[in-house]
Each structure stands twice: as structure tokens, then as C-alpha cells.
Amino acid sequence: MKSKDVLNPRAENSSRPSGIATIAVILALVLGSSIAYLILTSNPKSSIESNWATEIVDSSQRSEQSTDVTMGRWLSMDLDGQGFAHISYAYLEDGSKSSLRYATNVGGLWRIEIADDEIQAGSWNWIELDSEERPNILYQSGIDLRLAAKSDNWSFEVIDVGRPTYPTLTFDGIGKTVRPIVAYYGGQDYSTVRVAERNGTAWRIDNLGLVGVSPSMALGQGGDVHLTYLTSEELVHAVRTDSVWSFETITSTRTTTASGSISVGVSGTVHLAFDDEHMLQYAIKEEGEWNIETVDDGLDSDYRTISLDLQSNGLPAICYLKAGKVTFAWKTNEGWQKESIGEGSDDLFMALDSSNTPHVTFSLSKGKGETSLMYAYRKAPLFEGTRGSSLDMLESYTLLPGVNEAQVSDGLVNGRHEGDRFRSDFGSLGFGLRALYQRS
């Protein structure tokens, strides 16, 4: 059973090594045609901003054989039940050779693996932990859309072909019933939004026939799939309920970037952060109406430079790139609060752990082929409290047979919701209330 005392393992009295030389251990493991490497590093901290602690996860430097190395141009992150980070990212050399890397700080040290070392692997990646807290990475490899899953070793499967981009991954269910669902832009004609879902060993691909880019996906109550994506003129919200898609326009203003991030609260409220003419917009759909407000301006527009998550009180938190600075904003009853984390470039990703502590990964380029993959966490949570669900949300649910990890006490489920995902503090993960409960 996991203790609530370890929800934020990066306290100042952490026993992780510091001030020691970097330890590098390289293990060659043959996985089919690919080679995996494991690198252990210490975690040097630097206080870029007083409220944030930062660490270098991985770094690169131009060599005689390589004229340019870019790290973290595409990246993604998920947190496990204890708040440890799991990061996927691309390691790009000379603009042509790219490998997929995986890093985690479980155990205190950053461990780095090369999951796929094919010549064009790792771009457009997304990582998600399944119900057993095993990493799964959706990514582009050449013209393939692949899913890499790790148990003892990495295993791979091809979902689609056609140079798919902007992939996003989530899971529905728990244990043996878990089903991966992916959304992406591409297909044979390179111009449609697609949703793929594994049914047994086969993948069923739903071609929405929509010319749009940058799909962002979240699951709602009851397993509804929510998508947002950009067309040439509109920002669109699509919902799949009982295999039927419905569509609506959020705004008809052409946004200047392909970035956007969607989340669905436990009450079914849809939240969205996006860039409109370099202004950070926050949109919420309540009672059938979209309400949009401007959070900040002067954004740096790129693929994934906006990341949204929900606090346990249902209010949004957003990380974004502004004027070369990684910036964090969260909403309170008094309005939006903002903090700068430090310099950043290219992509970023943010997630809140169960204590409402934000964790961020981002890339930092110093030029001349020198880049670093960074990780930062806030030294204090946004407010005291845990991410739980009230008893009111459980009245129409009963515990599934054989599931006993979730307990109800003091009016809260001992766990938390991240959008539609429920993470138990007792070591198992579920996705939405339906993961641990069924309707009565």
C-alpha cells in the first residue's frame, strides 16, 4: 500500500545523491532490431526561480561526428501514483537521425533508455502509463505510427502508416480490460484526423475525414472521447458518444499555432487551453456554452508549448512558453496567478500530482548543438488538499468485482482525478470512475 506521505517525493530533505559526479552506466540490450541503453545520472539542482527546483535530465553536446544535436524537440510526460516522472522525448542528430528515449526518476536517479534507435524514430511522441503503471509511448517512426510498451523489455506494434503526426494516447479501463485509444493527424492522405482503438489484438481506425491538425484528446465520464483540433479557419471540439461523433466550433478565429490542450473534469466539464494570435486563451464549456478568457499574451507558438491540467478544486493550471521563458499560471478564486520557471525552448509538458504540485519537463537550447532536457517541480503545492472525488460522485456506482484498492473515508476517495483519470494512492491506477466502479 502506498503512503500518502510520499505523494511529493521531491522534498528538500530528499535522500537522493547530490554533489557527486555523474554516473554513466551503458547497458546494451538487444530488443529485436533495436538497441536499448540505460544511463544513470545524478540530479543537480539549480534554483532558477525561488518557488521552483530544476534538474537536468539529459544533455547533449556537438561531437566531431555530429554537427547538430537537438533534444526534447518532441516530448511528453506522465506521473505515477507516487508523483515520479516518466518522460518520452526525441534525440535528433543532424536533422535526420532521431531516436526515441525514455527517462524516469523512480528511485531517485534519472534513468535513461533508448527505446527505439531506428533512423527516424521518436518524433511526435506521447507517453502514458497504463493501469499497471507501465510506460507506453506513441510515436512516429519513419512513416509508421508505433506504440512501444515496456514490461521487462520494450515491445512494439504498428498502428497506422502515412507519416502520422500530433499523436495523443489515453487508456480506458483497468487491468486486463484496459484499452489504448489514440488520436493523430495523418493517414495515407496525410490530411485527416483519425482515432484508433485496440480491440483485442487488432486496431480499429476511425477516420473522421476531417482536414485538421493538432488533435488533443481526453476521456469524459462514461468513456466519451473528446477531441479538439484546428482546421484552416476554426478550432473544433468533437465528442464520440456510443460510437457517434458530434462536432461544434469553439472559435472561428484562425489560431497561429498547432498547440492546444484539453481536459475533462469529473463533473464532465470540458476545459481547453490554446493559442490565438500569440495570446493564451482558456475556454470552459458549462451548461452547453463556451466561455473564453485571455490568460496571457506574447506566447511563443510551436507544436506543444501549452499544457493544461486540473487542480483538485476543478480550476485549471496551464504551463506555456512566453518570450523564451517557461511560464506557469493557475487559477484561484481571486483570479490567475503566474510564475516564471526559467528559460526554455521548443516543447514542454506539465502535470499535477495528487498534492496539487506541478511538474514540468521542457527542452533548453544553448545553441551550437548544445541542448538539455529539463525537469522542474514546484517546491510547494498550489494549495493544501488532495485530488479526490466527493461521495456525491459515487452515489450511482458500485465497486467492480475483485477491485478493493479504493476506499472511501472522510467523504473522499483515497485517490485523485487527473481530468477523467483516477489514480489510487494505494498503488493501482484507474481511468475515470468507471475504472473502479460500474453504474448501479
N, C-alpha and C positions, 0 to 999 in steps of 0.2 A: 504494500500500500504506500502510495506516495504521500509525503507530509506536506501540508500547506506551508511549512516553514521554508521550503526550498523552491517556492514559486519564482523568486528572483534570485538566482544563484550568484549573480554578479555583485554581491555586496562588497563594501570596502574592505572587509576582513576576510576576503576570499583567500583560500589556501593555494591558489594557482601560482606557479612559479613566476617570478619577475626578476629582472636584472640579471638574467642568465643568458648565455649565448644561445643563438638559435640552434635547435637540434634538428637535423635533417636526416630522416631515415627513408631510403628509397627501396621499395619492395617491388619486384617485377612479378606480376601475376598474369598468367595467360588466360584470357577470357575469350575463347573463340579466336577471332582475328584481331581483337583489341588488347591493349596492354594497360594495366592499371598501376598507378604509382601512389604510394602513401607518403606524405610528408607531415612531420610533427613540428610545430613551431611554438615558441613561447609567445606570450601575449603582451607585448609592450604597450603601455597605456600613455596617452597624451591628453591633456585636458584642453581641447580646442575651445570649448565653451564651458563655463563653470558648472552648468547643470548636466553636462554630457561627458561620458567617458568613451574614448575611441580606441580601437585596436586595428592593427594591420593584419589582415587575414592572409593575404598572398601578395607578392610583389614581383615585378619583372624589371629587367634591365637589358638594354640592347646589347647583343653579342656580336662578334665578328661575323657569325653566320646569319644573323637576323638584323635587318635594317630597322624594323619597327615591331614592337610588341604592344598589343592592346589587351587589357584585362578588364573584365566586367562590362564590356560594351553591351552585352546581354546578360542579365542576372535575375535571380528570383530568390525568395527566402520563405521558409515556413518555420514555426516554432513548435517544439514538442511540449508534452504536458508539464515539464519542469522549467520551461522557458529557455531551453538551449536552442541555438540557431542551427538550421540546416540550409545551406546556400548552394545553388547551382549557378554556374557562370561559364562564359566562353573565354578561352585563351586564344587570341588571334595573333598570328605571326605574319608579317609582311602583307597583310590584307588578303591573304589567300588560304593559308593553312589555319584551321580552327579546331580546337579540341574542347570536349565537354568536361568540366571539372566540378567536383563536389567537395564542399568543406563543411565541417561541423565542429563545434566546441564542446561537445559532450565529453565529460571527463576533465575539462579544464584547459586542455591544449587544443589548438586548432589542428585538425587532421584533414589533409587534402588528398583527394584521389582524382586520377584521370579516369573518368567513367567510360569515355569513348574517344579514341585517338585517331579516328579516320580523318582524312584530309580536310573535310568540310563539316565537322560535327560540332554541335554546341550552340550554334546561333539560334536566336528566338527560343529561349528555353523557359520553362516554368516548373518549379518543384512543388510537390505536395506530399505530405505524409499520409499514409493510409491508416486504417483503423488499428494496425499493429505498430504504428509509428515507424514504418519502414519508408525510406525515401523513394519517391517515384518522380522521374524527370521527363517531361515532354519537351521535345526539341527537334530542330531541323538538322538533318544530316544529308548533305547533298540535295537531292530532290525529294528525299523521304521525310515524312513526319514520323518520328520514332517515340516510343515510350520505353525508358530504361527503368527497371525496378531492381532494388537491391535487397537480397536476403543475406546469404553468405557471400555471394558474388553478384555481379551485375548481370541481368538478363535483358534482352532487347526484343522488341517486336515493332514491325512497320504497320502504321495505321493507314496512311494515305501517301500518295506521291503527287508531285507537281510543285515543288518548292513552296510548301506551306509556310506562312508567316503569322506573327501575332498569336501564338498558341496560348491557351489557358486551360488549366486542368483542375478538376474537383472530383470528390468521391461521394457516392450516395450509398448509405448502408454501413454495416459493421461486420467484421469477421469474414466469414465465407460468403456473405451476401453482398459484400462491398462491390460497387460497380464504378469504374472510372468513366467520367464524362469529359470530353474535350471539345473546345471550340477553337476555330482558327480561320484564317483567310487564305484562300488558295484554290486547291483542286486542279484538275487538268487544264482549266482555262485561266487559272491564276487570278480570278476576279470574283469569287463568291465566298460568302460566309457559310461555313459548314459546322455542324455539330455531330460528333461521333460518340457512340456509346457501345461499350463491350457487352455483349450478351453471350455468356459462356466463353468460348474461345474465339468467336467471330466478332468483327466490328461492324456495326450498322451505322452508315453515314447518312445524315440528313442534310441534303443540300438545300439551303434556304433560297438559292437563286438570287441572292442579293448582291449587288455591287457595293461593297462596303469594306472598310479596313478597321483594324484595331478593335476586334471584339473583346469585351471584358465580360466575365461570366460569374454568376453567383447562384446558389440554390436558395429557394424560398421554402416556406412551410409546405409540407405535403409533397416535396420533390419537384416543385415547379422550377424550370430553368429560366433564369433571367439573363438577357444579353443586352449590351449596349454596343453600338458600332457607328462608324462615320460613313456617310455617303459623300458625294461631291458637294452637297448642299445642306445636309441635315445630320443631326445627332438623333439616333433612333434607339428606342427601347423595345425589345422583343421578349415575349414570355411564352414558354411552352407549358401548357396545362393539359394533362391527359392526351398527349401526342398532338395537340392542336396549337399552332402558333398564332399569336396576335401581335400587332405592331402599332406603335404610336411614335409621333415626332416629339422630342423633348424641346429642341430648338432648331430653327431653320437657318441660323447663322452658321456659316462655314467656319469650323474651328481651324486653327493654324497648326495643330499637331495631332498626331495619332495617339496621344496619351489619354487615358481615362481609367477610372477605377470604380467598380460598383460593389455594393454590399447590401444585403437584405437583413433587416433586424428580426428579432424573434417574434415580433408582432406582425411581420410581413411588410413593414415599411421599407421602401426602396431608397437607397442613398447613392449618390453619384458625385464624383469629383472629376472635372475636366478642364481643359484649357480652351478658352475662347479669345482669340486675338491677344494672346500672351497674358490673359487675366485668368486667375484661378477661380473657377466657378464651383459652387456647391449646390446640388439640386436634391430635393427630397420630394417624394410623392406621398402625399397624405390625403386620404378621402378622395382619391381619384384625380387630384390636381397636382401638377408640378410647380414647386416654388423654388426659384433660383436666386442665389445671392452671390455677390462678389466677395471673395475672401482676401485676395491679394492681387497685385499686378506685377509686371516686369518679369514674367516667367521665361525660363529657357525651355524652348519647345523641342522635344525629341520623343523617341519611342515610348519609353517608360520612365517619365520624370514626374509622375504623380502617383501616389499610393494612398489608398483610403482604408481605414479600419474603424470599427465602432467601439466606443468605450462601454463599460458595463451599464452606464446610465442611458445608453442608446444614442448619445451625442457623438458626432463624428470627430475623427482625428485624421489629419492629412499631412503627408510629407511630400515635398516638392523641391524642384531646383529653381533657384532665382538668382540671376546675376552671378552664376558660378558658386553659389552657396546652397548647401543642403539646408532646407528650412522646414521647421515643424510647426504646425498650427493645430490647435484643438479648441473645440467649442465648449464653453461653460454657460451657466445661466446668465453670466454678465456679458457674454459675447465671445469673440475669437481672441485667443491668446497665441502668441507667436514666439519662437525661439530659433536662433541660428545654430546649427550643429557644427558647421565648418565648410571648408572648400570641397567641392565635388564636381564631377563631370560625367557626362553620359547618363547611364541608367541608375535607378535607385529602387529600393523596395522597403516597406515598413510594415511591421505587425506589432500588435499589443499582446502582452502576455496576460495571465489571469489576474495579476495585481494592478492592471492598467499601466504597466510600464512599457513605453515604446522601445522597439529595437529596429535599427535601420542598417541596411547594407547598401553601399554605393561605391562607385569607382572614382578614382582620383588620378588624373593625368598630370605629370610634371613636364611633359614634352620630351623630345629626343628619345622616344621609345621607352620611357620610364613611366610605368603605371602601377597603381596599387589597388587591391580590393580591400575596402574598409568596412568596419563594423562599428556601430555606436549604440549605446543604450543610455537611457536617461537614469541618472543616479537616484532619482526619487520617482515614484508613480505619479500619475496626473492627479489622482486623489485617492484617499483611503477607501478600500472596498474591493470586493472580488466580483468577477464577471459570472453572475449566476442567473438563474431563471426563477421567477416567483412561482409559488404554488398555483396561482391563478392560471399559469400557462399549462399546468399539468392536469387540470381537472378532467379533461376529456381523453387522457391517455392512461394506459396500464403498462406495467413493466413487461417487456418481452420475455418469453420463456428462456431460462438459462442465463439471463443477464442480471447480475446482482452487484455490479460495481457502483451504480449510482445510488445514493442515499439522500433522503430528504430530511433536513433538520433546520430549525430556526427559520422556516419559511423560504429556504434557498436550497436548490440542488447543489450538492458539493461538486461543482464543476463550473464551466463557463461557456458562453456562446461567443463565437467569432463570426459575426454575420449569422449564417444558418448552421455553422458548425458547432457542435457541443464537444468540449474537451473535458473529460472527467479528471479530477485531481487524484484519482485512485489508480492511474496507470493505463487506462484504456481510453480510446478515442471513439467518439461517435459523431455523426454528422446530422445535426438537426435533432429535434425531439424524437422523430421517427426512428433514429438510430438506436435509442434505448427504450423507446416506448412505442406502442401501437394504439391507434384510436380505439376507445372503448366501444 
